Amino acid sequence: MKKTISFYKLTAAGNDFVLIDNRQNVVAEKEHSKLAAKLCDRRYSIGGDGLILLENSSKADFRMRYYNSDGSFASMCGNGGRSISKFAYELGVVDKKMTFETDAGLITAEIKSDNVVNLALYDPKNLKINEKIEVEGKPLTVSSLNTGVPHAVVFVDDIENIDVKKYGNIIRFHKHFAPDGTNVNFVKVDKNNTILVRTYERGVEDETLACGTGVTASAIISVILNKVESPVHIITRGKDNLYVCCKIDGNSIGNVFLEGPAIVAFKGTVDIDL
């Protein structure tokens, strides 16, 4: 069945997304995964790292549904969260301050300027520091944290020459993170309370220019290991600037904020068979 669907294309620190206002159930839930894979195809359609649907919510101003470019569902995406906040504001669904529902929990957000959005995230979970795994017969130190989705963090000295796709894929499917796997972040600590982050994203199965939940996990773990202090300045692979604030109290992690750009690239309609 062919449908004509209105969409916005947004980019957030190099992550790009297709966004659809689905409050009137333009796309049935059974079609979500198939639609995501079709619309995110960069050769035959709009292209994007993921599809985001804005839906009605009984708990908040709206609900966010997120699908990776391969059609797999994800409970949360940090850069996607900023994008849907900007999208909802552009549509007139909300004012500059809002709360929205995700499958990982409730998120509050604020439009700080035309293209900057601040997210107040829920408390992360499942922190594990300096675990040893084996990669290609050698020991590797990995820390991990769930910031809405699972993330592994590996500190490296040479971030420019690390083969993110190769080693990201190995760690993503490593038995240590079975059965669901993990996203993988390679982090270099720079000067002036700054970290450089490159991310291999599960569901995209490749390096992306940025990952909001990934830089959040990388920043928090960097603070816990006393490599930097909050607020942390993060430079992504796309050379965008993100900022993460957090409060660490013993084993407790709270007051987590992620701030960065969210920009409308273009909008239009697409005819697609579902």
N, C-alpha and C positions, 0 to 999 in steps of 0.2 A: 504494500500500500504506500503510495507516494504522499508525502506531507510537505508543506511549506512551513518552515520554522524560522522565527525571528531569533537572532542571537546577537550577543556582544562578544568581541574578542578583547581580553584584557591581558596585560603583561605585568608581572610583579617580580622585580629583581631578576629578570631573565626567564622566569617560569611563565609560560603563556597558557591561557585557558580559554575554552569556549564556554560562555555562560548563557543559560536559557531561563527565562521566567516561566516556571512550571506551576504557578499557583492555580491555574485553571486546568491542570492535568493535560497539558498539550501532549506530553509524552508519558505513556503508561509505564509503570514501574518495570514490567516485564521487557520493555524495550530499551531501558536505560543503558545496559551494558553494550548491546549491539550498536546503539546510537553513538556511544562514546568512542568505540573503536572506529566507526565510520567517519565521524566528524573530525577526529584527531589525526587522521591520516594526512601526512604532510604532502603527499604526492597527488592524491585524488580528491581531497576535500579541503576544509578550512585549515586544519593542522593545529596541534596543541599538545601540551603535556598532560592535559586532563580536561574532562567535561564537568562543569558545576551546574547543578540545578537549584534554583531558588524556589522553595515550596512553602506552603502554609505551616504554621506551628501553633499548637495550643499552649506551649510553654514559653515562647519568646516571640520576638518580632517576625522571625521567619526561620525556616529550616534550610540547612545546607546539605546537599547530597553530592558526594564527590566520587568520580570514577577516573582511574588512570587511563592513559592512552590505549592500553591493550584491552580495555573494557572491565578490568578488575575493580572491585569496590574498595575504597579506603575510608576509614572512619573520620579522617581529618587531614588537612593540608594547610600549613601555615601561610604560605604565599597565596594559596587559594582562598583562605579565610579573609585576607586583606582584599583580595579581588572581589569576592562576593559582597563585602561591606561597601566597597566603592560602587558596585553594580546596584545594590539595593538603594543606596543614596541617589544615584543617577535616575533610577526609576521613580523616586519619590515615595518609596515604601517606608523609609525611615528618615529621621533627622540625622545630625552628625554623630549622635551617641546611640548605640543600639546593643541589643543582645540577640544572639542567634543560637539555634540548636544544631548540634552535630551529633553523630553517633558516638563520639568520644566524650561529650559533655557540652555544657553551655559556655559560650564565648561572649565576652563583651568587647566592643570595638568603638573607636572614635576616629572620625575623619579629622585629622590634624590640620591639613591644608589641602589644596586642590588634588595633590597626588601622593600624599603621605597618610598612611593609616596605622593606628596603634591598636594592637590586639592585647587584651588581658587574658592570658591562657589559664586553663585549669592546671592544678598541680600535677607534675609528671610522676611517673611510677616506674617500678622495676629497675631501680638503679643498681648497676654492677660496675665495680671499678677494678681496672687492671687485671682482667682475667687473661689466662694464657690459652691460645688455640694454636693449632699447627696449620701452616699454610705452605704448601710446596716443600714439606719436610722440615720446615724451620719454625721455631716458636714465634708467635706474634702476640703483643700485648694489646688487648682490646677492652674498651669500656663501653657500656651500653645504657640506654635510657629510653623509656617510652614517653614521648611528648605528644601523644595522640595516635602515633604509629611508632613501631619499634625502630630504633636507630643504634647502630654501632659507630664508635668513634675511635679512629686510629691516628695517633700523632706521628708526623713525618718531618724530616729535615728538608727534603727537596720536594716541595709540592708541585712544582712545575713539571717535573719529569716522571712523576708517579703514573703508572698505567691504571687510571681509575676504572676503566671498563673491565680490564682483565682481573685486577685484584678485588674490585668491588663485586664482580660476579662471583668470584670464589668465596668471599666472605658472606655475601648475600644468601648463598645456598649451602653454607657450611653446616655440618650436622649439629654444631653447638647452638645454632639458632633455629633448628628444626622444631616444629614442622612448617611454621609460617614464613620463615626467613626474616630478613631485616634489610633496611636501608643502610647504606654505608657512607660515612663521612671521613675524609682525610683532612687533617687539620695541621696547620703550621702556626706556631705562636710568633707573632711579629712584634715590633716595637709599639709603644704608645697604647698599650692595653687593647691591641688589635689581634684578631686571628684571621687567617686565610682559610677558607673552607671550599673543598670540592666534594660533590655528592653524587653517589651512584644511587638512583632511585628504583626501588622495587616497583614493578608494574610498568615502568618505562623501560627498564632493563638496560639502562645506559646512563652516562653522566648527563645531568641537566645543569643549566647555568646557575641555578640556585634552588634551595629547598628550605622553606620556612621552618618546618618542624626539625629539619636537620641542623640548621644553624643554631636553633634554640638548644637542642641537645648538646651540640658541640660547645656552645658558650657555657652552659651550666656545668658540664663536666670539666671544662677548663678552669672555671671558678673553684669547683670542689677540689681540684688538684693544685690549687694555688698558682696557676700559671698566669692568670689575669684576675682582675676585680670587676665586679658589677658596677655600672653598666659596661657591657662588652661591645666593642665595635667589630663588626664582621665584614670582610670583603669577600664577595662571592666570585665564582668563576667568571660571571658576566661583568665583574668590576662594579657591581652595585654595592651600596652601603646599607647594611642592616644593623639594628641595635637591639640587644637583649638585656633586660634587667631581671634580676632574680634575688631572692633572699634565702640564704643557706643557714639553717639553725640545726646543728648536729646532723641527723639523718633526714631532717625535714627540708623540703624544697617548696618555696611558695613565692607569691607576688611576682609571677613570671609575666613579662611583657615583651612583645615583639613588635618593633616599629620599622617601617620601610615603605617603599613606593608601591603604588597600584595605579596603573594608567590604562585608560580606555584607548586601545589601538584603532579599532574600527568597529562598526556594527552593520548588520545587513540581514538578509534572508537566505535560506538554503532550501533547495528541493531535494528530498532524500527518500529513498525507498526503505521501508522498515518491514 
